Amino acid sequence: MAMSLSLRLSAALFALVLITAPVQADKDLLDDVKKRLAIEAERVEKEFAAERAAAYKLVRSENPKLAEATEKLEGLLAMVRNDNALASKRREVLLVTLKWDLDKVKEIAGESRRTNIPRAIANSGGGIREDIRRDDEKRRADNRRVSDDARSIIDSRSRTLEELHTGRLAKRDAYNRTMRKVDESAIPESRTMTFPPDWRERVKKRSSTMKITAKERQIMKALNTVLDVDFKKHSFQDVMDYLRRKTDVDFDVPKRQLEEVGASFESEITLSTKATVRSILKRILGDLNLAYVVKDEAIHIMTRERASQMTSARTYYVGDLLGLTDSRLPPLLNQMIMIQNLNSMVTTITQTIEPKSWQVNNPDAVGTIVFDPITMSFVVKQTAEIHFMMGGFR
């Protein structure tokens, strides 16, 4: 059945000649190689037909020899798979045929055994019956084992799916409980609220040690005064004098600061509005690229760049405003409530106290607010005026 050594060497030799021959190789030599390959392919076809017929003969005998038939077919399968003489399409056809033969001989051998069992029983007496019984028991045992394995796999997968389903239900239930607690935390408490024993000390932490003078308090009050103004090409000097008279506040206006932005005391101001002194002053100074700060019991006019540098950082304790923790709630929910309160407080501050002075609303602004969890305080960088508006001075 196997390819002879001489033919294998011949095929290898001619294949080597075909590969290594130069482009100008003799045409007769190529034709000779092709003829030898054709002869080899014919030999493979004959051996294929003979061995295949022998395999079928083995399984169709009275005593089917399935193992030997299978060995012949597998040998043919290996020979065809490794052969180089056959055309590629023909090789694929033979390979498919052999794979089909392997299943077919098993079927024929089984049918032959079933047909020959009555005859074997009649010829052999009770011995064959015992063999058949043992074979049947073995087959039933194999079937039970396969069935048990399948049942075990199904049960395992069923338990896994059940655990996944139970886990999802538990997570969903926990999420619903958490959201319910969040909703409940937003409902005002109808009962009498009981504060912890250290509540008074915690509130005292928010009291400021920085005091302002009566004059500075007067300035802050004057900035909130509403005026109805109508300036039509008034000089900057006249406008400042008018505001001094109306507010009784000192305005420090260095000439050098005006010159840095290309302005002067004679710069024309046109503005008609009814607003607070703070808004009027910002409108007038903004048109000239100027700003103001409250310092040393006076309002100082200066360039925006210089004013942006005159900020201070202060801390504001808010630990008593974040909401009481509830021991009945899980820690994560308590943290969520605290974060919700923090965000609400920051939004309130940055949206109601000079919104344009905070970087969160205006990238060019200098005001920032950051929460420090260690001291439970806001760290605020702002001008003295904004600190006063936040209650940072007393």
KOLZATOR-441223 format. One record per residue (C-alpha): residue number from 1; x, y, z. Coordinates in steps of 0.05 Angstrom, whole numbers, plus 5000, padded with zeros to 4 digits. Example, Ala and Ser with C-alpha at 12.3 -4.5 7.8 and 13.67 -1.06 7.14 Angstrom:
BEGIN
{nr 1; east 5246; north 4910; up 5156}
{nr 2; east 5273; north 4979; up 5143}
//
This chain:
BEGIN
{nr 1; east 5000; north 5000; up 5000}
{nr 2; east 5055; north 5051; up 5019}
{nr 3; east 5093; north 5086; up 4964}
{nr 4; east 5156; north 5047; up 4945}
{nr 5; east 5223; north 5077; up 4964}
{nr 6; east 5247; north 5081; up 4892}
{nr 7; east 5185; north 5118; up 4868}
{nr 8; east 5189; north 5167; up 4926}
{nr 9; east 5262; north 5182; up 4910}
{nr 10; east 5244; north 5191; up 4837}
{nr 11; east 5188; north 5239; up 4852}
{nr 12; east 5233; north 5279; up 4900}
{nr 13; east 5289; north 5281; up 4849}
{nr 14; east 5245; north 5306; up 4793}
{nr 15; east 5212; north 5356; up 4839}
{nr 16; east 5281; north 5382; up 4859}
{nr 17; east 5301; north 5387; up 4786}
{nr 18; east 5237; north 5425; up 4771}
{nr 19; east 5249; north 5474; up 4828}
{nr 20; east 5323; north 5487; up 4818}
{nr 21; east 5325; north 5486; up 4742}
{nr 22; east 5340; north 5554; up 4711}
{nr 23; east 5290; north 5589; up 4666}
{nr 24; east 5328; north 5565; up 4605}
{nr 25; east 5322; north 5490; up 4624}
{nr 26; east 5313; north 5441; up 4568}
{nr 27; east 5240; north 5432; up 4548}
{nr 28; east 5248; north 5356; up 4540}
{nr 29; east 5270; north 5350; up 4613}
{nr 30; east 5206; north 5387; up 4636}
{nr 31; east 5163; north 5342; up 4593}
{nr 32; east 5197; north 5280; up 4622}
{nr 33; east 5182; north 5305; up 4693}
{nr 34; east 5109; north 5317; up 4676}
{nr 35; east 5103; north 5247; up 4647}
{nr 36; east 5133; north 5216; up 4710}
{nr 37; east 5085; north 5256; up 4753}
{nr 38; east 5027; north 5231; up 4711}
{nr 39; east 5051; north 5159; up 4719}
{nr 40; east 5057; north 5169; up 4794}
{nr 41; east 4987; north 5199; up 4797}
{nr 42; east 4960; north 5138; up 4759}
{nr 43; east 4994; north 5091; up 4808}
{nr 44; east 4963; north 5129; up 4867}
{nr 45; east 4895; north 5123; up 4835}
{nr 46; east 4903; north 5047; up 4826}
{nr 47; east 4928; north 5037; up 4897}
{nr 48; east 4870; north 5080; up 4922}
{nr 49; east 4819; north 5037; up 4886}
{nr 50; east 4851; north 4971; up 4908}
{nr 51; east 4859; north 4989; up 4981}
{nr 52; east 4789; north 5019; up 4985}
{nr 53; east 4759; north 4956; up 4956}
{nr 54; east 4799; north 4913; up 5005}
{nr 55; east 4773; north 4955; up 5064}
{nr 56; east 4700; north 4944; up 5043}
{nr 57; east 4713; north 4870; up 5034}
{nr 58; east 4739; north 4865; up 5105}
{nr 59; east 4676; north 4893; up 5136}
{nr 60; east 4628; north 4854; up 5091}
{nr 61; east 4655; north 4786; up 5112}
{nr 62; east 4619; north 4740; up 5161}
{nr 63; east 4667; north 4763; up 5215}
{nr 64; east 4674; north 4839; up 5200}
{nr 65; east 4744; north 4865; up 5213}
{nr 66; east 4729; north 4938; up 5225}
{nr 67; east 4796; north 4955; up 5256}
{nr 68; east 4836; north 4929; up 5196}
{nr 69; east 4789; north 4963; up 5147}
{nr 70; east 4795; north 5029; up 5185}
{nr 71; east 4871; north 5022; up 5186}
{nr 72; east 4873; north 5013; up 5110}
{nr 73; east 4828; north 5074; up 5099}
{nr 74; east 4868; north 5117; up 5147}
{nr 75; east 4932; north 5095; up 5111}
{nr 76; east 4902; north 5116; up 5045}
{nr 77; east 4880; north 5182; up 5075}
{nr 78; east 4951; north 5197; up 5098}
{nr 79; east 4981; north 5176; up 5030}
{nr 80; east 4933; north 5220; up 4990}
{nr 81; east 4941; north 5279; up 5037}
{nr 82; east 5018; north 5277; up 5030}
{nr 83; east 5019; north 5261; up 4955}
{nr 84; east 5045; north 5315; up 4906}
{nr 85; east 5031; north 5279; up 4841}
{nr 86; east 4955; north 5286; up 4841}
{nr 87; east 4921; north 5350; up 4819}
{nr 88; east 4896; north 5392; up 4877}
{nr 89; east 4822; north 5385; up 4858}
{nr 90; east 4829; north 5309; up 4849}
{nr 91; east 4864; north 5304; up 4916}
{nr 92; east 4806; north 5340; up 4951}
{nr 93; east 4756; north 5292; up 4919}
{nr 94; east 4795; north 5231; up 4943}
{nr 95; east 4801; north 5260; up 5013}
{nr 96; east 4726; north 5273; up 5019}
{nr 97; east 4712; north 5202; up 4992}
{nr 98; east 4758; north 5170; up 5044}
{nr 99; east 4727; north 5209; up 5102}
{nr 100; east 4659; north 5185; up 5079}
{nr 101; east 4686; north 5113; up 5074}
{nr 102; east 4709; north 5115; up 5146}
{nr 103; east 4637; north 5127; up 5170}
{nr 104; east 4608; north 5078; up 5119}
{nr 105; east 4651; north 5018; up 5139}
{nr 106; east 4630; north 5027; up 5211}
{nr 107; east 4558; north 5025; up 5189}
{nr 108; east 4569; north 4963; up 5146}
{nr 109; east 4607; north 4927; up 5201}
{nr 110; east 4550; north 4940; up 5250}
{nr 111; east 4498; north 4915; up 5202}
{nr 112; east 4540; north 4852; up 5187}
{nr 113; east 4546; north 4837; up 5261}
{nr 114; east 4470; north 4843; up 5271}
{nr 115; east 4458; north 4797; up 5211}
{nr 116; east 4509; north 4745; up 5234}
{nr 117; east 4488; north 4743; up 5308}
{nr 118; east 4432; north 4690; up 5298}
{nr 119; east 4479; north 4646; up 5258}
{nr 120; east 4535; north 4654; up 5309}
{nr 121; east 4487; north 4637; up 5365}
{nr 122; east 4465; north 4574; up 5330}
{nr 123; east 4537; north 4553; up 5317}
{nr 124; east 4569; north 4572; up 5383}
{nr 125; east 4516; north 4555; up 5434}
{nr 126; east 4511; north 4595; up 5499}
{nr 127; east 4580; north 4627; up 5497}
{nr 128; east 4560; north 4679; up 5447}
{nr 129; east 4498; north 4697; up 5487}
{nr 130; east 4543; north 4714; up 5546}
{nr 131; east 4586; north 4758; up 5502}
{nr 132; east 4525; north 4793; up 5475}
{nr 133; east 4498; north 4803; up 5545}
{nr 134; east 4564; north 4833; up 5568}
{nr 135; east 4566; north 4878; up 5507}
{nr 136; east 4495; north 4901; up 5521}
{nr 137; east 4510; north 4915; up 5594}
{nr 138; east 4572; north 4954; up 5574}
{nr 139; east 4534; north 4994; up 5523}
{nr 140; east 4479; north 5010; up 5573}
{nr 141; east 4531; north 5030; up 5624}
{nr 142; east 4564; north 5076; up 5573}
{nr 143; east 4496; north 5106; up 5556}
{nr 144; east 4481; north 5118; up 5630}
{nr 145; east 4549; north 5150; up 5640}
{nr 146; east 4537; north 5196; up 5580}
{nr 147; east 4468; north 5212; up 5606}
{nr 148; east 4494; north 5227; up 5676}
{nr 149; east 4549; north 5272; up 5648}
{nr 150; east 4498; north 5310; up 5606}
{nr 151; east 4451; north 5317; up 5665}
{nr 152; east 4509; north 5342; up 5708}
{nr 153; east 4528; north 5395; up 5656}
{nr 154; east 4455; north 5417; up 5650}
{nr 155; east 4447; north 5422; up 5726}
{nr 156; east 4512; north 5461; up 5732}
{nr 157; east 4491; north 5511; up 5679}
{nr 158; east 4422; north 5517; up 5710}
{nr 159; east 4453; north 5534; up 5778}
{nr 160; east 4498; north 5585; up 5746}
{nr 161; east 4440; north 5619; up 5710}
{nr 162; east 4399; north 5618; up 5774}
{nr 163; east 4457; north 5650; up 5813}
{nr 164; east 4465; north 5704; up 5760}
{nr 165; east 4391; north 5718; up 5760}
{nr 166; east 4389; north 5721; up 5836}
{nr 167; east 4450; north 5767; up 5837}
{nr 168; east 4417; north 5815; up 5787}
{nr 169; east 4354; north 5816; up 5829}
{nr 170; east 4394; north 5831; up 5892}
{nr 171; east 4432; north 5888; up 5858}
{nr 172; east 4368; north 5917; up 5830}
{nr 173; east 4334; north 5913; up 5898}
{nr 174; east 4394; north 5947; up 5932}
{nr 175; east 4394; north 6002; up 5879}
{nr 176; east 4319; north 6014; up 5888}
{nr 177; east 4327; north 6018; up 5964}
{nr 178; east 4384; north 6067; up 5956}
{nr 179; east 4345; north 6112; up 5908}
{nr 180; east 4285; north 6109; up 5956}
{nr 181; east 4329; north 6133; up 6013}
{nr 182; east 4356; north 6189; up 5969}
{nr 183; east 4285; north 6211; up 5953}
{nr 184; east 4266; north 6207; up 6027}
{nr 185; east 4327; north 6249; up 6046}
{nr 186; east 4299; north 6307; up 6004}
{nr 187; east 4233; north 6307; up 6043}
{nr 188; east 4234; north 6357; up 6100}
{nr 189; east 4233; north 6325; up 6169}
{nr 190; east 4165; north 6333; up 6201}
{nr 191; east 4187; north 6311; up 6270}
{nr 192; east 4225; north 6352; up 6321}
{nr 193; east 4298; north 6350; up 6300}
{nr 194; east 4349; north 6328; up 6352}
{nr 195; east 4419; north 6353; up 6342}
{nr 196; east 4481; north 6317; up 6366}
{nr 197; east 4513; north 6340; up 6432}
{nr 198; east 4571; north 6376; up 6397}
{nr 199; east 4527; north 6415; up 6349}
{nr 200; east 4540; north 6482; up 6383}
{nr 201; east 4616; north 6473; up 6379}
{nr 202; east 4610; north 6454; up 6306}
{nr 203; east 4570; north 6516; up 6290}
{nr 204; east 4622; north 6560; up 6326}
{nr 205; east 4675; north 6535; up 6277}
{nr 206; east 4641; north 6576; up 6223}
{nr 207; east 4648; north 6641; up 6262}
{nr 208; east 4700; north 6687; up 6232}
{nr 209; east 4759; north 6716; up 6269}
{nr 210; east 4769; north 6770; up 6216}
{nr 211; east 4733; north 6835; up 6232}
{nr 212; east 4719; north 6895; up 6188}
{nr 213; east 4714; north 6967; up 6208}
{nr 214; east 4652; north 7010; up 6207}
{nr 215; east 4679; north 7047; up 6146}
{nr 216; east 4690; north 6982; up 6108}
{nr 217; east 4620; north 6959; up 6126}
{nr 218; east 4594; north 7026; up 6100}
{nr 219; east 4630; north 7014; up 6034}
{nr 220; east 4598; north 6946; up 6026}
{nr 221; east 4530; north 6976; up 6041}
{nr 222; east 4542; north 7033; up 5992}
{nr 223; east 4559; north 6985; up 5936}
{nr 224; east 4489; north 6955; up 5943}
{nr 225; east 4456; north 7023; up 5938}
{nr 226; east 4412; north 7032; up 5876}
{nr 227; east 4423; north 7094; up 5834}
{nr 228; east 4389; north 7121; up 5772}
{nr 229; east 4445; north 7151; up 5729}
{nr 230; east 4446; north 7184; up 5660}
{nr 231; east 4517; north 7200; up 5639}
{nr 232; east 4524; north 7229; up 5568}
{nr 233; east 4597; north 7240; up 5550}
{nr 234; east 4615; north 7258; up 5621}
{nr 235; east 4688; north 7258; up 5639}
{nr 236; east 4714; north 7201; up 5682}
{nr 237; east 4733; north 7252; up 5736}
{nr 238; east 4661; north 7279; up 5739}
{nr 239; east 4632; north 7209; up 5744}
{nr 240; east 4678; north 7191; up 5802}
{nr 241; east 4660; north 7256; up 5838}
{nr 242; east 4586; north 7241; up 5829}
{nr 243; east 4594; north 7172; up 5859}
{nr 244; east 4634; north 7200; up 5917}
{nr 245; east 4578; north 7248; up 5934}
{nr 246; east 4523; north 7196; up 5928}
{nr 247; east 4559; north 7142; up 5968}
{nr 248; east 4603; north 7182; up 6015}
{nr 249; east 4658; north 7132; up 5998}
{nr 250; east 4731; north 7148; up 5980}
{nr 251; east 4753; north 7127; up 5911}
{nr 252; east 4828; north 7120; up 5901}
{nr 253; east 4844; north 7130; up 5827}
{nr 254; east 4919; north 7132; up 5813}
{nr 255; east 4936; north 7168; up 5749}
{nr 256; east 4989; north 7115; up 5733}
{nr 257; east 4936; north 7060; up 5732}
{nr 258; east 4895; north 7099; up 5681}
{nr 259; east 4955; north 7111; up 5637}
{nr 260; east 4971; north 7036; up 5635}
{nr 261; east 4905; north 7022; up 5600}
{nr 262; east 4907; north 7085; up 5556}
{nr 263; east 4854; north 7122; up 5596}
{nr 264; east 4854; north 7189; up 5633}
{nr 265; east 4810; north 7231; up 5678}
{nr 266; east 4782; north 7264; up 5615}
{nr 267; east 4759; north 7198; up 5584}
{nr 268; east 4685; north 7205; up 5564}
{nr 269; east 4633; north 7162; up 5599}
{nr 270; east 4564; north 7148; up 5571}
{nr 271; east 4517; north 7106; up 5612}
{nr 272; east 4442; north 7109; up 5627}
{nr 273; east 4416; north 7057; up 5675}
{nr 274; east 4385; north 7044; up 5742}
{nr 275; east 4425; north 6993; up 5781}
{nr 276; east 4468; north 6983; up 5843}
{nr 277; east 4531; north 7023; up 5852}
{nr 278; east 4569; north 6958; up 5845}
{nr 279; east 4539; north 6945; up 5776}
{nr 280; east 4548; north 7017; up 5753}
{nr 281; east 4621; north 7018; up 5775}
{nr 282; east 4635; north 6952; up 5739}
{nr 283; east 4603; north 6977; up 5675}
{nr 284; east 4643; north 7042; up 5675}
{nr 285; east 4709; north 7011; up 5694}
{nr 286; east 4699; north 6951; up 5647}
{nr 287; east 4695; north 6997; up 5586}
{nr 288; east 4763; north 7025; up 5605}
{nr 289; east 4794; north 6957; up 5621}
{nr 290; east 4796; north 6975; up 5694}
{nr 291; east 4771; north 6942; up 5758}
{nr 292; east 4764; north 6958; up 5832}
{nr 293; east 4780; north 6926; up 5899}
{nr 294; east 4758; north 6943; up 5969}
{nr 295; east 4818; north 6953; up 6014}
{nr 296; east 4840; north 6998; up 6072}
{nr 297; east 4772; north 7032; up 6080}
{nr 298; east 4770; north 7055; up 6007}
{nr 299; east 4753; north 7032; up 5937}
{nr 300; east 4817; north 7028; up 5896}
{nr 301; east 4814; north 7034; up 5820}
{nr 302; east 4867; north 6995; up 5782}
{nr 303; east 4880; north 6952; up 5720}
{nr 304; east 4846; north 6885; up 5715}
{nr 305; east 4912; north 6848; up 5718}
{nr 306; east 4931; north 6882; up 5783}
{nr 307; east 4862; north 6872; up 5813}
{nr 308; east 4864; north 6798; up 5796}
{nr 309; east 4927; north 6791; up 5838}
{nr 310; east 4894; north 6822; up 5899}
{nr 311; east 4856; north 6760; up 5921}
{nr 312; east 4859; north 6722; up 5986}
{nr 313; east 4843; north 6650; up 6004}
{nr 314; east 4798; north 6636; up 6063}
{nr 315; east 4767; north 6573; up 6092}
{nr 316; east 4694; north 6565; up 6108}
{nr 317; east 4674; north 6508; up 6154}
{nr 318; east 4611; north 6473; up 6128}
{nr 319; east 4613; north 6409; up 6167}
{nr 320; east 4549; north 6428; up 6204}
{nr 321; east 4513; north 6442; up 6138}
{nr 322; east 4525; north 6376; up 6103}
{nr 323; east 4469; north 6339; up 6136}
{nr 324; east 4468; north 6291; up 6194}
{nr 325; east 4490; north 6219; up 6181}
{nr 326; east 4439; north 6166; up 6194}
{nr 327; east 4467; north 6102; up 6225}
{nr 328; east 4409; north 6064; up 6195}
{nr 329; east 4434; north 6079; up 6125}
{nr 330; east 4493; north 6045; up 6092}
{nr 331; east 4558; north 6086; up 6090}
{nr 332; east 4555; north 6093; up 6015}
{nr 333; east 4486; north 6125; up 6019}
{nr 334; east 4509; north 6173; up 6073}
{nr 335; east 4567; north 6194; up 6028}
{nr 336; east 4519; north 6204; up 5969}
{nr 337; east 4475; north 6250; up 6012}
{nr 338; east 4536; north 6290; up 6034}
{nr 339; east 4561; north 6298; up 5961}
{nr 340; east 4492; north 6319; up 5940}
{nr 341; east 4490; north 6373; up 5994}
{nr 342; east 4561; north 6396; up 5975}
{nr 343; east 4543; north 6404; up 5902}
{nr 344; east 4480; north 6442; up 5920}
{nr 345; east 4519; north 6490; up 5964}
{nr 346; east 4573; north 6503; up 5911}
{nr 347; east 4520; north 6516; up 5858}
{nr 348; east 4483; north 6564; up 5904}
{nr 349; east 4547; north 6604; up 5919}
{nr 350; east 4573; north 6608; up 5848}
{nr 351; east 4506; north 6624; up 5817}
{nr 352; east 4482; north 6678; up 5866}
{nr 353; east 4545; north 6714; up 5890}
{nr 354; east 4575; north 6751; up 5830}
{nr 355; east 4570; north 6691; up 5782}
{nr 356; east 4620; north 6721; up 5732}
{nr 357; east 4674; north 6725; up 5786}
{nr 358; east 4680; north 6648; up 5790}
{nr 359; east 4721; north 6607; up 5742}
{nr 360; east 4667; north 6555; up 5738}
{nr 361; east 4624; north 6607; up 5702}
{nr 362; east 4679; north 6650; up 5671}
{nr 363; east 4746; north 6620; up 5651}
{nr 364; east 4779; north 6688; up 5658}
{nr 365; east 4755; north 6699; up 5729}
{nr 366; east 4800; north 6688; up 5790}
{nr 367; east 4749; north 6660; up 5839}
{nr 368; east 4755; north 6586; up 5857}
{nr 369; east 4721; north 6543; up 5909}
{nr 370; east 4747; north 6474; up 5932}
{nr 371; east 4722; north 6427; up 5986}
{nr 372; east 4773; north 6401; up 6037}
{nr 373; east 4745; north 6335; up 6066}
{nr 374; east 4796; north 6335; up 6122}
{nr 375; east 4774; north 6401; up 6153}
{nr 376; east 4703; north 6396; up 6124}
{nr 377; east 4713; north 6466; up 6096}
{nr 378; east 4708; north 6504; up 6031}
{nr 379; east 4774; north 6536; up 6010}
{nr 380; east 4754; north 6599; up 5972}
{nr 381; east 4801; north 6645; up 5933}
{nr 382; east 4766; north 6711; up 5919}
{nr 383; east 4770; north 6786; up 5929}
{nr 384; east 4754; north 6818; up 5996}
{nr 385; east 4687; north 6842; up 5969}
{nr 386; east 4664; north 6772; up 5950}
{nr 387; east 4689; north 6745; up 6018}
{nr 388; east 4646; north 6798; up 6052}
{nr 389; east 4586; north 6779; up 6010}
{nr 390; east 4597; north 6706; up 6030}
{nr 391; east 4596; north 6726; up 6103}
{nr 392; east 4671; north 6716; up 6111}
{nr 393; east 4677; north 6781; up 6151}
{nr 394; east 4639; north 6800; up 6213}
//
